[in-house]
Amino acid sequence: MTHAANLPAWAAVVTALLLLLGSALALIGSLGLLRFRSFYDRVHAPTLGTTLGIGSVLIASMLYFSILQTRPVLHELLITVFMVVTTPITLMLLARAALYRDRQEGSEDVPPRDQRHVED
């Protein structure tokens, strides 16, 4: 037995659309991970796609449970804050580590170094 039968039709439609949007964005991010060739290209697609996708799923969850429980359910906001803070930081750290490794190895795919930091 499910409690979803108690959900108004408008809320079920909005929740379903948000879930479809979130899953589509996560799928697009995953396909970007497979499609791009270089690590520097690959790191952006999943980060952007999954951040927006998870945001849509969390909004759908907040709407669904807030309507069923007839009170605001806001604990998903903690998950949202955690994802918004940690995802860009993880992206930056991974890119910097890869850039450092590639510069040490002398790889050809390394983006050019900023000229202001080059010593004479």
Beta strands, then each sheet from edge to edge (+ up, - down):
end
